[in-house]
Amino acid sequence: MDIVAKRRGYQVLTVPSDEYYRPHPSSQGRSVFTSVNSWSWRMCRVPELDGVLFFPVTPFDGQGSVDLAALAEHVSQGVAAGPGAVFVACGTGEFHALDVEEYREVVATTVAVTDRRVPVYAGTGSALPVARRCAAIAESVGADGLLLLPPYLVSGPTEGLVRYTQQVADASALPLIVYNRGGARFDAAAAAEVSRIATVAGFKDGIGDLDLLARIVLAVRGALDGTGKAFQFFNGMPTAEATVTAYRSLGVRLYSSAVFCFAPEISLAFYDAVSAGDEKVVEAFLTDFFHPLVELRETVPGYAVSLIKAAVRLRGLDVGGVRPPLVDPAPEHMARLAQIIDGGLALAKSVAGR
């Protein structure tokens, strides 16, 4: 069994007992559900996520159009490296910059290339009608789940966030991970409430308030205690590796890895060191690679995406630049990025050779 197959698993998601089941077009016989209105639970299988989570970029060609051939190559290379799942058309994938038909093509291409080897989650969000439409599209082209990104521009009270989440969840039968970031800021009570929505299967934090997150984790666990519903927490901070040890202290072990896009050998070596409790190697990666990358990222707004795309180009795959309002890295920043990558690759090689 190859490394990808070993990392693919399934977990239990509870769903209402008064709803009927039907096969998803790409489910290969897995049961899924159609709506979410009852509190009488029974079981349904959804992907159990583990390992490094791969968030591919969305390539653009010289005319600024989505380059599906480059995307297929990018995803193929990434899946071959052994991620736990693929999260397409999310933040790193410039969901904010795609129209709905481009979104359809990007998700469909990723599903086809991945070919069921690992779960594929698709981003959705922005205006409520757009979020609902994208959720339905992702389901129709065979995605395994959704990552719900924050609503566009506005910040509403937690009551509104719960309603937003519920209405997006109602648009498809896919398991949904809620992203706590930007204008979508959940308190412990609201996080507990959305965790009870049948299709909500996870909570991803991109704010970094560890005191609040500790309360959210306990509130959600309390809300779901005795239901049998499986639920996962994720570290969704930019360059999440820099905060992995802090999040793991709260029981949040999963994290998104933008670095996997361009240097899976670095990402996987760090993950293995963290998993093994090798503090010396973890500190070396943080000091020599991740912290310098974070410092460079913070020089210009939007570099959390722009630098990743530039790094993919530096590693030999032409994925084009970013769409406005993001900007591509300046020449001096490209030079510094190349130095940081070289240092990280050298460290990964030395760790592998021990």
N, C-alpha and C positions, 0 to 999 in steps of 0.2 A: 504493500500500500504506500503511495507516495505521500509527501509531506502535506500536500493540499488536502488529500482525502482524509488524512488523519485529523486535520483541524476542522473538518466539517461535522457538525453534530446537530442535534435537535433538542429542544427544551419544551416544557409545557407552558402553554398560555391558556388561561381559563376564559371561557366564553359562555354566553347565556344559554341555558338549557332549552328555552322555548324557541330558539332560532334553528333553522335548518342548515344542513351542510351541503356543500357542492364542491366538486373538484376545481381547483384553480387551473387555468389553461396550461401552466408550466409546473404544476405541483407534483407530477409523477405519482399521483394517488394520494397525496397528503390531503387531509380534510381541512377546509377553511370555512369561515362563516360569513353571513351576509349582512347582519346588522347587530346593534349593540344596545338593546333597550331593557334587559332584565338583570336582576341581581341573583338569579339562581344559576350557579356556575357548573359547567362541566368542561372537559378537557379538549384542547386542540394543540397540534404540534407546530412549532415555529422554530426557526434557526436558533441554536444556542451559539452565541458569538464568543470567540476565544482567539487568542493570538493577536498579532499586529493587524490593525484595521487600515486598509489601503483606500485613500481618497484621491483618485486620479484627477489630473487637470483635464480641462476641455481644450483640445488643440484647435487653433484657427489657422487658415491658410493665408497666403499673401494678399488675398482680396478681403480678408476678414470674415470669411464664412467658416462654419464648423468643418474641420478636416476629419471625416469619419475614418479614413484609412490610417491616419496617424493615431487616432483614438484607439482603434483596434490593436495597433502595434503596442501602444502604451499599456493598455489593459492586459494584453497577452503577456508582455514581459513581466508585469507586476504579478499576475496570477501564478506564473511559473516560479516566482520567487517564494511563494508560500504564505500569503496573508490569510488571516482568519475570515475576512469578508471584504467586499468591495463596496464603497459608498460613492456612487456616481452622481454628478450634477449637484454637489453640495457646495460648501463654501470655497474650497480649493478648486472645485470644478466650475466656479463662476455661475452658479444657478441664477444669481441676480442679473446676469448679462444675457441670458438665453430667452428666446421667444418659445412659445409652447411647442411649435413644430420641431424646432431644434432640440428641445428637451426630449421629445418623443424619440428622435433619431439617436440621440446620445444614449439614452437609457436602453433602447432596443439593441443598439450595437454592443453595449457592454454586456447585456444579458446573453446575446448570441456568442460573443467571444468567450465569456466565462464558462458557458456550456455546463452549468449546474455543478461545477467543481467546488465553488464556494458560494455562499449567499451573496446576493446583490441587493443593496439598499439604495434607494433613490431619494434625493433631496426633494422637498416640496416646501411651500411657504409663500410669503408675500401676501398680496391681497387675497381675501378669503375665496372668491371665485376661482382665482388662479391656483391657489393651493389645492382646492377640491378637484379641479380639472387635472392638475398634474398627478394627484394621487390616483385618480381613475386611470390615467394614461399609464402610469408606472405599473399598475396591476395588469392592465390589458396587454402589455408587452412582456410580462413575465417576471417582473421584479419580485423579490422575496419580502421586502419591507420598505418602510419609509423613515426618513429623518426629517422631522418637522422643524424647519428654520423659522426665525422670528418674523412676525408680520412687518410689512414695509413701513418705515418711517415713524409710525405712531406708536405711542406707549399707552396701553390701557391698564385698568385695574386688574387685579388677579381674577376677579369674576369674569371679566371679558376674555382673559387668556384661557380660562377653562372652557368657556363657550366656543372660542376659536378652535381649540384642540378637539373638542367633541364634534364640531361640524366638519372638520377635516377628516377625523377618524370615520365619520359616517359615510364618507365618499368612497371608501374602498374597504375590502376585507383584509388588507395587509396589516401586519403588526407595525406599530408606529413608535418611534423613539422621539421624545420631546426634547428640544434643545433650549436650555436655559441660558439665554445670551441676548445681548443688545436690548431691544425693547420688550423682549419676552422674559420678564424676571418673576419667577415664581417664589412665593414664600412656602413655608413648610405645609401649611394647611392646603394651599392650592395644589402643590405637588402631590399630596396625598389624595386629593380629589381626582386629579387627572389619572393617577395610577389605577383608580377603580374603573376607568373607561375600559371596556373589554379589550379593545385592540391595542391599547397603550402598553408596550412591553419594556420600555426603558426610559431612563432620564439621563440626559447628557448635560453636564455643567461646563459652561464656557465663561463664567463670571470670576471664579477664583476666590469667592468668599467661603473659606473653609468652615468657619463657625456656622454659617447658614447651611452649608451643604451637610454638615454633620447632623443638624436638626432635620433636614429634608430626608436624609437616609433613614433615620429612626422613625420619622412620621410615616413614610411610605411603608416601611416594614410593618409598622403597627397597623396601618390601614389594611394591609393585605394578609395579615396574620390569620391563619385558619382557612383561607380561601383556596389554597393550593395553586395560586397564580404565580408563575415565575416572572421575575422582573430583574433587569440588569441596569447597573449604573455605569456611566462613562465619564472619563476626563476629556473634555472638549476644548481645553485651553489651546491657543495658538502655540505651536511647538510644544505639544503636550508633554514630551519627554522631560522637559525642564521641571515639571511639577509632579512627575509620576510618584516619587517617593512620598510626597505629602498626601496625595490622593489615596495611595494604597493604605496609608495609616487609618483612613476612614472606611476601608473596605471597598474602595472604588479601584478595581484592578484593570479594567478595560480602558483603552485610550486610542484616539485617532492619531495616525502618524503621517503627517505631510511629507516627512523625510523619506518615507518608503517610496514615494513617487520617483525619486531620483537616485536614491542610494539604499536599496533594500538591505544590502549587506551591513550598513551601519545600523539601520533600524532594527534588524533582527539580532545583531550582536548585542545591542543595548537591551533589547527585550529579554534575551537569554540571561544576561548578567543580572538584570533586575529580578527575574524569576528565580535565579539560583541564589540570590542574596549576596552576590559578589560586589561588595561595596567599593572595593578598590577600582574595579573596571567601570562601574557606574560613575564614580567620581571622575575618572579619567575622561569618559565620554562627555560628561557635563562640562568639565573644565576646558577641554580641547576642542569640542565641536558644538554642543548644543548652546552653551552660554554665548560664545561668539556669534552664533547664528541668530540668537535672540537679540543681541545688541545691534546687529546689522538690520534685522527686521524692524526694530523700533526707530530707525532713522527717518523713515518715510511712511506715512499712512498708506495702508494697502499692500505693503511689502510682504505681509503674511501670505499673500497669494502670488504676487509678482516674483518674489525670490524663488518660490518653488517652481514656477513655470520656467524661469531662467535657468534654474539648476537642471531641470530635465533637458533643456537645450545643451547645456554644458556637458552633459553625459552622453550626448550624441543623437538625440531624437528631436527633430524639428517640430515643435508644437506651437510655433508662432508666439505672438505676444499676448498681452492682456487687453481686454476691451475697456474703454473709458467708462467710468471715471478713474479706474486704476491706471497706473503708469508703469512702464518697464523700468528696471533698474538702470541707474546711471553707469557709465563705463567704469568709474572708480569703484562702484559697489559691485559690479560684475567681477572685477579683479579680486576684490576681497572675498567674494563668494567662492570663487575658484580656489583660493587659498584655504578657506575653511573646509571645503569639500575634500581637498587633497589631504588635509590633516586628519579628517574623520575616516577616510578610506585607509590611510596608513595605520591608524589605530585599530580599525576593524581587522585588517590583515594581521597585525601583530597578535591580536587576541585569538584569532582563528588558528594561528601557528603555535599556540602554547601547548 
